[in-house]
Each structure stands twice: as C-alpha cells, then as structure tokens.
Amino acid sequence: MMRGYSPKFTVLVALFSFAALSLRSVHAQQESLSIPGISSTAHSKQFVTLANGDAATAAANKPTVVELRFRVDSGLHVHSHTPSSEFYIPTTLTLLPDSGVAVKGIAYPPGQAYSFSAAPKEKLSVYTGEFVVKATVLMPAGSHTLRGTLRYQACDNGSCFPPRTLPVSVVVEAR
C-alpha cells in the first residue's frame, strides 16, 4: 500500500497504471500487426489521387469549368457526393483559390450503383476508378492555383477505412 494514502486511492492508482500499461501493449501490438495487403502506415495512406497532371486553362474574366480528375485505387470505392445513406461519408471537394479568383460552383458526377453479394438489394452510390469533379471558376488573366481538399472515405468489399483528406492543387492559366 502507498504510504499516507487511503486504500481506495491506492487501488485507483493501481488500476490506472494497469490500464495505461494495457493500452500501451495493445498499441504496440497494433503497430507490429501484419495483415496481408495492409501496411503499418495504412492509417495515413491516401486511397484517392488527383490525376490532373497538366495545368488547366480557363477563359479570363468569364465563368469557366475546370475539371479535376480523381482516381480511386483498384479494388476500392468511395461514397459519392450524395451517398445512399446519411450514415455514409460523402465525397466533398473544398477549394480555397488564389486572390482574385472566385469559385462559382462545384458539380459532382452521379454515383454508380454498387451492391455487395451479401446484400444484393442494398444499392450504394459510389465512385470507382476515375471520377471528375467540375469547378466553375471566374478569374482574371494570368496563372492561378486552385488549392483545397477532397474529403472521402474509401472502402473495400469488407470494410471502410477512416475518412481521409487529400490535399488538392491545380494550376490554371487564364487567357
């Protein structure tokens, strides 16, 4: 027993110490756990990439649609911008453009109907492969950078990964 402390306090300290050691042990086991196909850095891996390689062009001082092409890793899907249930996380693009650039709207593609063999009647609205989000922008002549994020949740046929936020950056030349 700890000298000068009540028996209840001593028991609480022992329980908290045990709990802390247990949590450290579980965390260490999770870090060293090897699951085929999933690396230990899977918690930070992006499952969607921005496929735009070149700078986009726009008409100066006129509303112009800039296409942002995203690619979902093979074997995975992400819920569309309008998922089939309020419990699914929608794919959402947020843009923070350069000074003088206005984002007038963002248009998402319709999702593809998807179902699991275990529940063939439940149809999910998802994106797989490549999908295009269109941003309508208004900007003066010159080179501008559209920066922002794509928030999504990737899933395979068995489970979903925690939501991710993909940094997005596209250079737009307005002429």
Backbone as CSV, one residue per row, in Angstrom:
resi,resn,N_x,N_y,N_z,CA_x,CA_y,CA_z,C_x,C_y,C_z
1,MET,0.843,-1.175,0.000,0.000,0.000,0.000,0.890,1.239,0.000
2,MET,0.372,2.300,-0.691,1.126,3.542,-0.766,1.006,4.271,0.574
3,ARG,2.146,4.663,1.128,2.194,5.267,2.451,1.526,6.648,2.428
4,GLY,0.599,6.877,3.361,-0.050,8.176,3.509,-1.301,8.352,2.659
5,TYR,-1.669,7.368,1.873,-2.852,7.477,1.020,-3.904,6.462,1.453
6,SER,-5.151,6.786,1.166,-6.235,5.872,1.541,-6.171,4.615,0.672
7,PRO,-6.739,3.513,1.160,-6.756,2.271,0.369,-7.488,2.447,-0.964
8,LYS,-8.564,3.245,-0.989,-9.295,3.464,-2.248,-8.414,4.175,-3.262
9,PHE,-7.670,5.183,-2.824,-6.790,5.928,-3.720,-5.697,5.006,-4.257
10,THR,-5.140,4.176,-3.411,-4.097,3.240,-3.820,-4.621,2.272,-4.874
11,VAL,-5.842,1.778,-4.694,-6.446,0.861,-5.670,-6.673,1.588,-6.997
12,LEU,-7.151,2.825,-6.952,-7.366,3.597,-8.179,-6.061,3.820,-8.935
13,VAL,-5.008,4.179,-8.225,-3.706,4.381,-8.867,-3.245,3.087,-9.530
14,ALA,-3.410,1.967,-8.854,-3.009,0.677,-9.415,-3.831,0.355,-10.659
15,LEU,-5.138,0.621,-10.622,-5.993,0.357,-11.784,-5.617,1.238,-12.967
16,PHE,-5.374,2.530,-12.715,-4.974,3.420,-13.800,-3.628,3.007,-14.385
17,SER,-2.712,2.604,-13.550,-1.395,2.150,-14.025,-1.545,0.908,-14.895
18,PHE,-2.392,-0.031,-14.445,-2.624,-1.247,-15.214,-3.267,-0.913,-16.560
19,ALA,-4.243,-0.002,-16.530,-4.921,0.379,-17.768,-3.951,1.038,-18.741
20,ALA,-3.092,1.907,-18.249,-2.120,2.572,-19.113,-1.158,1.566,-19.732
21,LEU,-0.682,0.627,-18.942,0.218,-0.409,-19.470,-0.503,-1.283,-20.487
22,SER,-1.756,-1.601,-20.237,-2.536,-2.415,-21.169,-2.717,-1.696,-22.497
23,LEU,-3.040,-0.400,-22.438,-3.211,0.368,-23.666,-1.911,0.457,-24.451
24,ARG,-0.791,0.645,-23.773,0.498,0.664,-24.461,0.767,-0.660,-25.135
25,SER,0.439,-1.740,-24.463,0.660,-3.073,-25.017,-0.202,-3.296,-26.253
26,VAL,-1.472,-2.900,-26.194,-2.361,-3.049,-27.341,-1.856,-2.203,-28.499
27,HIS,-1.448,-0.969,-28.220,-0.941,-0.087,-29.268,0.312,-0.691,-29.912
28,ALA,1.207,-1.228,-29.114,2.422,-1.843,-29.648,2.081,-3.052,-30.510
29,GLN,1.083,-3.835,-30.083,0.676,-4.992,-30.879,0.069,-4.539,-32.198
30,GLN,-0.728,-3.479,-32.189,-1.324,-2.982,-33.424,-0.248,-2.471,-34.369
31,GLU,0.758,-1.801,-33.845,1.830,-1.285,-34.685,2.604,-2.404,-35.355
32,SER,2.785,-3.531,-34.655,3.574,-4.614,-35.216,2.721,-5.646,-35.936
33,LEU,1.397,-5.480,-35.898,0.493,-6.430,-36.523,0.687,-6.402,-38.031
34,SER,0.815,-7.546,-38.632,0.994,-7.630,-40.066,-0.225,-8.281,-40.694
35,ILE,-0.939,-7.500,-41.496,-2.106,-8.011,-42.206,-1.765,-7.965,-43.688
36,PRO,-1.891,-9.101,-44.412,-1.565,-9.105,-45.836,-2.309,-8.006,-46.583
37,GLY,-1.583,-7.255,-47.409,-2.179,-6.204,-48.215,-2.346,-4.876,-47.521
38,ILE,-2.110,-4.823,-46.211,-2.256,-3.560,-45.488,-0.966,-3.287,-44.734
39,SER,-0.327,-2.166,-45.076,0.932,-1.830,-44.424,0.672,-1.209,-43.065
40,SER,1.730,-1.102,-42.276,1.580,-0.485,-40.953,1.296,1.003,-41.071
41,THR,1.494,1.591,-42.260,1.196,3.008,-42.456,-0.159,3.204,-43.130
42,ALA,-0.995,2.160,-43.143,-2.300,2.252,-43.804,-3.169,3.351,-43.204
43,HIS,-2.943,3.699,-41.949,-3.760,4.737,-41.325,-3.538,6.100,-41.956
44,SER,-2.432,6.310,-42.683,-2.172,7.599,-43.315,-2.143,7.519,-44.835
45,LYS,-2.337,6.342,-45.405,-2.286,6.163,-46.843,-3.480,6.831,-47.511
46,GLN,-3.228,7.457,-48.649,-4.308,8.003,-49.469,-4.764,6.919,-50.436
47,PHE,-6.066,6.758,-50.591,-6.636,5.769,-51.489,-7.187,6.412,-52.758
48,VAL,-7.140,7.747,-52.801,-7.573,8.508,-53.963,-6.439,9.464,-54.311
49,THR,-6.180,9.629,-55.613,-5.152,10.577,-56.057,-5.764,11.549,-57.061
50,LEU,-5.164,12.727,-57.153,-5.554,13.706,-58.161,-4.838,13.317,-59.442
51,ALA,-5.578,13.055,-60.510,-4.993,12.560,-61.750,-4.620,13.683,-62.721
52,ASN,-4.980,14.932,-62.429,-4.610,16.048,-63.307,-3.101,16.234,-63.271
53,GLY,-2.446,16.046,-64.396,-1.001,16.216,-64.438,-0.583,17.562,-64.975
54,ASP,-1.372,18.103,-65.881,-1.014,19.355,-66.544,-1.827,20.511,-65.987
55,ALA,-1.356,21.711,-66.293,-2.104,22.898,-65.898,-3.374,22.979,-66.733
56,ALA,-4.442,23.437,-66.124,-5.713,23.625,-66.825,-5.717,25.021,-67.432
57,THR,-6.593,25.218,-68.404,-6.737,26.547,-68.992,-8.148,27.045,-68.764
58,ALA,-8.292,28.362,-68.717,-9.597,28.985,-68.498,-9.660,30.273,-69.305
59,ALA,-10.864,30.710,-69.591,-11.065,31.998,-70.241,-11.011,33.078,-69.168
60,ALA,-10.191,34.096,-69.408,-10.065,35.177,-68.435,-11.371,35.954,-68.333
61,ASN,-11.773,36.271,-67.108,-12.942,37.098,-66.801,-14.268,36.517,-67.284
62,LYS,-14.323,35.193,-67.494,-15.564,34.521,-67.881,-15.685,33.247,-67.054
63,PRO,-16.899,32.892,-66.635,-17.052,31.627,-65.910,-16.566,30.459,-66.771
64,THR,-15.685,29.661,-66.217,-15.083,28.536,-66.930,-15.097,27.310,-66.034
65,VAL,-15.338,26.145,-66.639,-15.341,24.890,-65.888,-13.938,24.288,-65.923
66,VAL,-13.410,24.020,-64.739,-12.119,23.341,-64.606,-12.418,21.938,-64.086
67,GLU,-11.934,20.932,-64.811,-12.171,19.548,-64.412,-11.041,19.032,-63.535
68,LEU,-11.407,18.445,-62.415,-10.436,17.800,-61.529,-10.706,16.299,-61.582
69,ARG,-9.746,15.556,-62.122,-9.906,14.110,-62.273,-9.258,13.400,-61.090
70,PHE,-10.031,12.557,-60.436,-9.550,11.793,-59.297,-9.563,10.314,-59.645
71,ARG,-8.623,9.574,-59.089,-8.521,8.144,-59.336,-8.551,7.399,-58.003
72,VAL,-9.495,6.442,-57.906,-9.643,5.606,-56.712,-8.806,4.346,-56.928
73,ASP,-8.046,3.947,-55.907,-7.224,2.743,-56.005,-8.069,1.537,-56.413
74,SER,-7.450,0.658,-57.177,-8.106,-0.558,-57.649,-8.624,-1.394,-56.482
75,GLY,-9.823,-1.927,-56.632,-10.415,-2.773,-55.601,-11.132,-2.009,-54.508
76,LEU,-11.131,-0.675,-54.594,-11.780,0.155,-53.581,-12.876,1.005,-54.216
77,HIS,-13.719,1.556,-53.387,-14.707,2.539,-53.815,-14.795,3.616,-52.742
78,VAL,-15.299,4.784,-53.128,-15.594,5.850,-52.167,-17.060,6.211,-52.355
79,HIS,-17.707,6.611,-51.279,-19.102,7.008,-51.394,-19.182,8.286,-52.218
80,SER,-20.223,8.395,-53.033,-20.385,9.563,-53.889,-20.662,10.811,-53.045
81,HIS,-20.849,11.922,-53.736,-21.179,13.180,-53.048,-22.571,13.099,-52.425
82,THR,-23.404,12.229,-52.970,-24.756,12.021,-52.447,-24.914,10.538,-52.111
83,PRO,-24.334,10.113,-50.991,-24.396,8.688,-50.641,-25.829,8.230,-50.398
84,SER,-26.029,6.931,-50.460,-27.370,6.363,-50.336,-27.888,6.325,-48.900
85,SER,-27.067,6.699,-47.942,-27.494,6.721,-46.545,-26.812,7.886,-45.828
86,GLU,-27.500,8.442,-44.865,-26.915,9.538,-44.075,-25.741,9.063,-43.225
87,PHE,-25.594,7.751,-43.079,-24.514,7.200,-42.268,-23.204,7.080,-43.041
88,TYR,-23.236,7.253,-44.372,-22.030,7.175,-45.184,-21.442,8.573,-45.355
89,ILE,-20.143,8.647,-45.435,-19.462,9.934,-45.558,-19.382,10.330,-47.028
90,PRO,-19.950,11.487,-47.397,-19.923,11.905,-48.799,-18.534,12.386,-49.220
91,THR,-18.242,12.236,-50.494,-17.019,12.795,-51.065,-17.273,14.273,-51.310
92,THR,-16.410,15.133,-50.773,-16.621,16.573,-50.834,-15.330,17.293,-51.201
93,LEU,-15.405,18.165,-52.213,-14.269,18.992,-52.614,-14.452,20.393,-52.063
94,THR,-13.422,20.905,-51.410,-13.415,22.280,-50.909,-12.235,22.988,-51.559
95,LEU,-12.488,24.124,-52.208,-11.423,24.871,-52.874,-11.212,26.221,-52.202
96,LEU,-9.945,26.586,-52.033,-9.531,27.875,-51.480,-8.653,28.537,-52.534
97,PRO,-9.238,29.229,-53.500,-8.474,29.739,-54.639,-7.602,30.940,-54.300
98,ASP,-6.730,31.267,-55.269,-5.876,32.457,-55.186,-6.735,33.712,-55.067
99,SER,-6.094,34.788,-54.677,-6.742,36.093,-54.616,-7.228,36.480,-56.012
100,GLY,-8.424,37.035,-56.087,-8.982,37.453,-57.375,-9.715,36.351,-58.113
101,VAL,-9.679,35.137,-57.599,-10.346,34.004,-58.230,-11.595,33.681,-57.422
102,ALA,-12.700,33.479,-58.124,-13.952,33.129,-57.454,-14.400,31.748,-57.918
103,VAL,-14.756,30.905,-56.962,-15.334,29.606,-57.279,-16.843,29.801,-57.273
104,LYS,-17.468,29.632,-58.435,-18.902,29.873,-58.593,-19.747,28.637,-58.317
105,GLY,-19.123,27.468,-58.351,-19.877,26.248,-58.085,-19.023,25.009,-58.274
106,ILE,-19.452,23.931,-57.671,-18.771,22.644,-57.809,-19.834,21.607,-58.167
107,ALA,-19.595,20.866,-59.248,-20.542,19.844,-59.709,-19.886,18.472,-59.607
108,TYR,-20.599,17.564,-58.991,-20.111,16.195,-58.794,-20.800,15.259,-59.778
109,PRO,-20.114,14.202,-60.181,-20.768,13.233,-61.061,-21.769,12.397,-60.268
110,PRO,-22.740,11.798,-60.970,-23.630,10.884,-60.241,-22.842,9.659,-59.805
111,GLY,-23.234,9.076,-58.711,-22.568,7.868,-58.244,-22.994,6.662,-59.069
112,GLN,-22.184,5.633,-59.021,-22.521,4.373,-59.671,-23.217,3.495,-58.645
113,ALA,-24.226,2.740,-59.082,-24.919,1.819,-58.180,-23.998,0.630,-57.899
114,TYR,-23.863,0.296,-56.635,-22.950,-0.770,-56.222,-23.612,-1.563,-55.098
115,SER,-23.475,-2.876,-55.157,-24.014,-3.691,-54.066,-23.064,-4.845,-53.771
116,PHE,-23.154,-5.353,-52.557,-22.353,-6.488,-52.125,-23.124,-7.769,-52.395
117,SER,-22.394,-8.854,-52.589,-23.067,-10.138,-52.805,-23.850,-10.560,-51.556
118,ALA,-23.418,-10.123,-50.376,-24.108,-10.468,-49.132,-25.438,-9.715,-48.983
119,ALA,-25.554,-8.546,-49.633,-26.787,-7.744,-49.557,-27.076,-7.171,-50.941
120,PRO,-27.456,-8.010,-51.911,-27.614,-7.557,-53.293,-28.718,-6.521,-53.509
121,LYS,-29.665,-6.423,-52.591,-30.760,-5.459,-52.759,-30.378,-4.057,-52.298
122,GLU,-29.346,-3.952,-51.452,-28.906,-2.629,-50.992,-27.959,-2.031,-52.025
123,LYS,-28.340,-0.906,-52.582,-27.543,-0.235,-53.603,-26.831,0.970,-52.981
124,LEU,-25.522,0.986,-53.106,-24.733,2.113,-52.640,-24.454,3.041,-53.819
125,SER,-24.289,4.315,-53.558,-23.910,5.285,-54.580,-22.433,5.591,-54.381
126,VAL,-21.580,5.094,-55.295,-20.133,5.180,-55.097,-19.411,5.661,-56.352
127,TYR,-18.141,6.014,-56.154,-17.217,6.274,-57.252,-16.156,5.183,-57.210
128,THR,-15.825,4.655,-58.371,-14.725,3.702,-58.510,-13.888,4.154,-59.700
129,GLY,-12.683,3.635,-59.804,-11.849,4.006,-60.951,-11.574,5.493,-60.957
130,GLU,-11.944,6.162,-62.057,-11.710,7.603,-62.172,-13.046,8.344,-62.157
131,PHE,-13.090,9.455,-61.465,-14.276,10.310,-61.481,-13.833,11.759,-61.600
132,VAL,-14.710,12.604,-62.171,-14.375,14.002,-62.450,-15.309,14.923,-61.677
133,VAL,-14.711,15.858,-60.951,-15.457,16.906,-60.261,-15.185,18.187,-61.037
134,LYS,-16.247,18.938,-61.337,-16.112,20.149,-62.149,-16.320,21.388,-61.283
135,ALA,-15.330,22.275,-61.323,-15.410,23.533,-60.578,-15.581,24.673,-61.572
136,THR,-16.615,25.475,-61.388,-16.809,26.652,-62.227,-16.108,27.810,-61.536
137,VAL,-15.155,28.416,-62.259,-14.339,29.483,-61.681,-14.407,30.733,-62.552
138,LEU,-14.147,31.866,-61.926,-14.049,33.149,-62.608,-12.743,33.766,-62.144
139,MET,-11.859,34.094,-63.112,-10.540,34.604,-62.738,-9.995,35.574,-63.773
140,PRO,-9.166,36.498,-63.308,-8.522,37.413,-64.240,-7.411,36.680,-65.010
141,ALA,-6.906,37.312,-66.065,-5.822,36.721,-66.858,-4.605,36.472,-65.973
142,GLY,-3.909,35.391,-66.279,-2.702,35.054,-65.532,-2.725,33.629,-65.031
143,SER,-1.713,33.298,-64.288,-1.588,31.950,-63.719,-2.106,31.958,-62.279
144,HIS,-2.975,31.024,-61.985,-3.587,30.936,-60.660,-3.534,29.496,-60.165
145,THR,-3.536,29.321,-58.856,-3.530,27.981,-58.275,-4.799,27.780,-57.463
146,LEU,-5.533,26.710,-57.823,-6.694,26.306,-57.032,-6.184,25.296,-56.021
147,ARG,-6.289,25.634,-54.753,-5.870,24.720,-53.687,-7.096,24.356,-52.856
148,GLY,-7.022,23.192,-52.275,-8.117,22.780,-51.424,-7.937,21.357,-50.954
149,THR,-9.061,20.712,-50.646,-9.018,19.335,-50.147,-10.188,18.541,-50.700
150,LEU,-9.967,17.243,-50.824,-11.023,16.295,-51.143,-11.175,15.407,-49.931
151,ARG,-12.357,15.439,-49.319,-12.628,14.573,-48.157,-13.431,13.384,-48.653
152,TYR,-13.002,12.192,-48.271,-13.647,10.972,-48.750,-13.434,9.844,-47.752
153,GLN,-14.160,8.763,-47.964,-13.938,7.551,-47.182,-13.869,6.379,-48.155
154,ALA,-12.738,5.701,-48.187,-12.543,4.553,-49.070,-12.959,3.272,-48.361
155,CYS,-13.524,2.358,-49.141,-13.974,1.072,-48.606,-13.600,-0.034,-49.587
156,ASP,-13.430,-1.238,-49.055,-13.317,-2.414,-49.914,-14.594,-3.220,-49.710
157,ASN,-14.625,-4.446,-50.165,-15.855,-5.231,-50.039,-16.143,-5.690,-48.618
158,GLY,-15.175,-5.526,-47.712,-15.372,-5.999,-46.351,-15.513,-4.921,-45.303
159,SER,-14.885,-3.771,-45.526,-14.914,-2.730,-44.501,-14.506,-1.396,-45.104
160,CYS,-14.658,-0.350,-44.289,-14.271,1.001,-44.699,-13.092,1.474,-43.859
161,PHE,-12.229,2.262,-44.476,-11.107,2.869,-43.782,-11.581,4.175,-43.149
162,PRO,-10.836,4.700,-42.192,-11.207,6.009,-41.637,-11.198,7.069,-42.743
163,PRO,-12.016,8.106,-42.612,-12.049,9.167,-43.631,-10.668,9.783,-43.831
164,ARG,-10.422,10.222,-45.052,-9.145,10.845,-45.412,-9.421,12.237,-45.993
165,THR,-8.395,13.077,-45.957,-8.436,14.382,-46.598,-7.232,14.472,-47.518
166,LEU,-7.504,14.575,-48.823,-6.463,14.643,-49.836,-6.203,16.100,-50.197
167,PRO,-4.959,16.588,-50.043,-4.649,17.945,-50.497,-4.766,18.017,-52.030
168,VAL,-5.328,19.103,-52.535,-5.541,19.287,-53.954,-4.892,20.597,-54.378
169,SER,-4.191,20.572,-55.513,-3.586,21.780,-56.049,-3.534,21.678,-57.574
170,VAL,-4.190,22.629,-58.253,-4.220,22.641,-59.716,-3.901,24.053,-60.190
171,VAL,-2.935,24.165,-61.108,-2.574,25.447,-61.700,-3.505,25.688,-62.882
172,VAL,-4.089,26.890,-62.936,-4.989,27.257,-64.012,-4.436,28.511,-64.706
173,GLU,-4.260,28.402,-66.018,-3.803,29.530,-66.823,-5.023,30.192,-67.466
174,ALA,-5.320,31.429,-67.083,-6.455,32.157,-67.644,-5.943,33.085,-68.743
175,ARG,-6.553,32.934,-69.893,-6.117,33.748,-71.068,-7.277,34.533,-71.642
